[in-house]
């Protein structure tokens, strides 16, 4: 069994739609990802830590599961990484192959916050990037940026599973890498499309979400109630004009947040090479694939 637990915002949608289904077919594995009928019955917004928390669920032995929210929280909050790893260790065998995707830290956090606003959760940065003890109860979603540690995330799974594969964002479309992870050279022959999907919305569009929500609050209206229609409006009209006039820029993240996550993760990220981790007694063994 192979389980891709995220993190999200690491070419996840592309992998789930264009690479992982073909890998599953090559291996004759049953493939599960968010759009699978089996997984759609779980209401993703109705949980805090893990979609299968307090649920009994079994997958076939020859399964390939790609569900980025298995890492914890709908928007990958580091506060829940350890607890989610404990839930996963109860759901899945110790011999399961865990796949973790990671991304350059500033880029990851920027993309996560963009995804939050894109789904019309209009939470300001000062209320979103906070420690657990400081977050406002009315905001179910927050991001404990001080707890973001790729090294600790990997160790949580090494302590519970025999083998953990780590894939960096820039290597996600490398079929040679995936062929080594799944131990099948035929994966190198897979034909994939070179396209960008689920691109983050621009700074202009995302700020419009915040401004619109603030304005509607004056009249006691929550923009979230109209999220689907407004989201379609943003992508179809606002973002279209932003791109047409070459105004696309990513949203800026608070400098204090960036400094903290870079201090804890940037050096580790730059040093690590996509590959295989496993534990031999108390020693961590690492085999880079390049």
C-alpha positions in Angstrom: 0.0 0.0 0.0 1.2 3.5 -0.9 -0.2 6.5 0.9 0.5 10.1 -0.2 -0.5 12.2 2.8 0.4 15.6 1.3 1.5 18.2 1.9 -0.9 20.0 -0.4 0.1 22.8 -2.6 2.9 20.8 -4.0 1.6 20.0 -7.5 -1.0 17.9 -5.7 -3.9 18.4 -8.2 -1.6 17.7 -11.1 -0.3 14.5 -9.5 -3.7 13.3 -8.6 -5.2 13.9 -12.1 -2.3 13.2 -14.5 0.4 11.0 -12.9 -0.9 9.0 -10.0 -3.9 7.4 -12.0 -1.4 6.2 -14.6 1.0 4.8 -12.0 -1.9 3.0 -10.4 -2.9 1.4 -13.7 0.7 0.4 -14.3 0.9 -1.3 -10.9 -2.7 -2.7 -11.1 -3.4 -0.9 -7.8 -6.8 0.5 -6.8 -6.5 4.3 -6.7 -8.2 6.6 -4.2 -8.1 10.4 -4.4 -10.5 13.2 -3.4 -12.8 12.8 -6.4 -13.1 9.1 -5.9 -16.7 8.1 -5.1 -15.6 6.2 -2.0 -13.9 9.3 -0.5 -16.6 11.8 -1.6 -18.9 10.5 1.1 -16.7 12.0 3.8 -17.7 15.6 4.3 -14.3 17.3 4.4 -15.4 20.5 6.1 -16.9 18.7 9.0 -13.7 17.8 10.8 -10.8 19.5 12.6 -7.8 17.3 12.4 -8.3 14.3 10.1 -11.1 13.3 7.7 -11.2 9.7 9.1 -10.9 10.7 12.7 -13.1 8.4 14.9 -14.1 6.4 11.8 -13.5 2.7 10.9 -12.3 2.5 7.4 -10.4 -0.1 5.4 -8.7 0.0 2.1 -7.7 -3.0 -0.1 -4.1 -4.2 0.4 -3.1 -3.1 -3.2 -4.2 0.5 -2.8 -2.6 3.8 -3.8 -4.2 6.6 -1.7 -3.5 10.3 -2.4 -5.3 12.5 0.0 -3.3 15.6 1.1 -5.5 16.4 4.1 -4.3 13.2 5.7 -1.4 15.3 6.9 -3.9 17.2 9.2 -6.4 20.0 8.7 -8.1 21.2 5.4 -5.3 23.8 5.0 -2.4 21.8 6.3 -2.0 23.4 9.7 1.3 22.3 11.3 -0.4 22.3 14.7 -2.1 19.0 13.7 0.7 17.2 12.0 1.7 15.0 14.9 -1.9 14.1 15.9 -2.7 13.3 12.3 0.3 11.0 12.1 -1.0 9.1 15.1 -4.4 8.7 13.5 -2.8 7.5 10.3 -0.7 4.9 12.2 -3.9 3.4 13.5 -5.6 3.4 10.1 -2.7 2.0 8.1 -0.2 -0.8 8.5 3.3 0.0 9.7 4.6 -1.6 6.5 2.7 0.9 4.3 4.8 3.2 2.1 4.3 6.8 3.1 4.9 9.6 0.5 5.3 13.2 1.7 5.6 16.1 -0.7 7.2 19.4 0.5 7.8 22.8 -1.1 10.1 25.7 -0.5 8.8 27.1 2.8 7.8 30.7 1.8 6.2 29.5 -1.4 4.3 26.8 0.5 2.9 29.2 3.1 2.0 31.7 0.4 0.1 29.1 -1.6 -1.7 27.8 1.5 -3.0 31.2 2.4 -4.0 31.8 -1.2 -5.9 28.6 -1.2 -7.7 29.6 2.0 -8.9 32.9 0.4 -9.7 31.2 -2.9 -12.2 29.0 -1.1 -13.8 32.2 0.4 -12.6 31.8 3.9 -11.9 35.5 4.3 -9.5 35.4 7.3 -7.0 38.2 7.6 -3.3 37.2 8.0 -3.1 38.5 11.6 -6.0 36.1 12.5 -4.7 33.2 10.4 -1.0 33.0 11.1 -1.2 32.5 14.9 -0.3 30.1 17.6 -3.1 27.8 18.8 -3.5 29.6 22.1 -4.0 33.0 20.3 -6.5 32.0 17.5 -10.0 33.3 17.6 -12.7 30.7 18.2 -14.9 32.0 15.3 -12.0 31.1 12.9 -12.0 27.4 12.7 -9.0 27.6 10.4 -5.6 29.0 11.5 -2.0 28.2 10.7 0.5 27.8 13.6 3.5 28.9 11.5 5.9 28.5 14.5 5.3 24.8 14.4 6.0 24.4 10.7 9.0 22.0 10.6 9.5 19.7 7.6 12.1 17.8 9.6 9.7 17.0 12.4 6.9 16.1 10.0 9.2 13.5 8.4 10.2 12.2 11.9 6.6 11.8 13.0 6.1 9.2 10.2 9.5 7.6 10.5 8.6 6.8 14.1 5.4 5.0 13.0 6.1 3.5 9.5 9.0 1.5 8.1 9.6 3.6 5.0 8.9 7.2 4.2 9.5 8.8 0.8 10.0 12.6 0.5 9.5 14.3 -2.8 10.3 18.0 -3.3 8.0 20.2 -5.3 10.5 20.6 -8.2 10.7 16.8 -8.6 7.0 16.0 -8.6 6.9 15.5 -12.4 10.1 13.4 -12.6 8.9 10.0 -13.7 12.3 8.5 -13.0 11.9 9.4 -9.4 8.4 7.9 -9.2 9.7 4.7 -10.9 12.2 4.3 -8.1 9.6 4.9 -5.4 7.2 2.3 -6.9 10.0 0.0 -8.1 8.7 -0.2 -11.6 10.7 1.1 -14.6 7.6 1.1 -16.8 6.5 4.3 -15.0 9.3 6.1 -16.8 7.4 5.4 -20.1 4.2 7.1 -19.0 3.2 10.1 -21.1 2.1 13.1 -19.2 0.7 16.5 -20.1 2.8 19.6 -19.5 0.2 22.0 -18.0 -0.5 24.1 -15.0 -3.7 23.4 -13.0 -5.2 24.9 -9.9 -2.9 28.0 -10.0 -3.2 30.3 -7.1 -5.3 33.4 -7.6 -3.5 36.8 -7.9 -2.9 39.3 -5.1 -5.5 41.6 -6.6 -8.2 38.9 -6.7 -7.4 37.6 -3.2 -7.4 41.1 -1.7 -10.8 41.6 -3.3 -12.1 38.7 -1.3 -11.0 40.4 2.0 -12.4 43.8 1.0 -15.7 42.4 -0.2 -16.2 40.4 3.0 -15.3 43.4 5.2 -17.9 45.5 3.3 -20.7 42.8 3.6 -20.0 42.5 7.3 -21.3 46.0 7.8 -24.7 44.6 6.7 -24.4 41.4 8.7 -23.7 39.3 5.6 -21.1 36.5 5.5 -19.4 36.2 2.1 -18.8 32.5 2.8 -22.6 31.8 2.3 -22.2 32.8 -1.4 -18.8 31.1 -1.8 -19.4 29.0 -4.9 -20.9 31.7 -7.0 -18.3 34.3 -5.9 -15.4 31.9 -6.5 -16.6 31.3 -10.0 -17.0 35.0 -10.6 -13.5 35.7 -9.4 -11.9 33.1 -11.7 -14.1 33.8 -14.7 -14.0 37.6 -14.7 -11.5 39.2 -12.3 -8.6 36.8 -12.7 -9.1 36.8 -16.5 -8.6 40.5 -16.7 -5.6 40.4 -14.2 -3.8 38.0 -16.5 -4.8 39.8 -19.7 -3.2 43.0 -18.5 -0.2 41.2 -17.0 -1.0 42.2 -13.5 -0.5 38.8 -11.8 1.5 38.8 -8.6 1.3 36.4 -5.7 -0.1 37.7 -2.4 2.5 39.0 0.1 3.0 37.2 3.4 3.8 39.0 6.6 7.6 39.3 7.0 7.6 38.0 10.6 5.9 34.8 9.4 8.4 34.4 6.5 11.4 34.9 8.7 10.2 32.3 11.2 9.4 29.6 8.7 12.6 30.2 6.7 14.7 30.0 9.9 13.2 26.6 10.7 12.9 25.1 7.2 14.9 26.8 4.4 18.3 25.2 5.2 16.8 21.8 5.6 14.8 22.1 2.4 17.8 23.2 0.4 19.9 20.4 1.8 17.5 17.5 1.3 17.3 15.6 -1.9 14.1 13.7 -2.9 14.5 10.1 -1.7 13.8 7.4 0.8 14.0 7.6 4.6 13.9 4.6 6.9 14.9 3.8 10.5 17.5 1.3 11.5 17.1 0.9 15.3 17.5 4.5 16.4 19.5 5.8 13.4 17.7 7.5 10.5 19.0 6.3 7.1 18.5 8.4 4.0 19.0 7.3 0.4 18.7 10.2 -2.1 17.4 9.2 -5.5 19.6 11.6 -7.4 
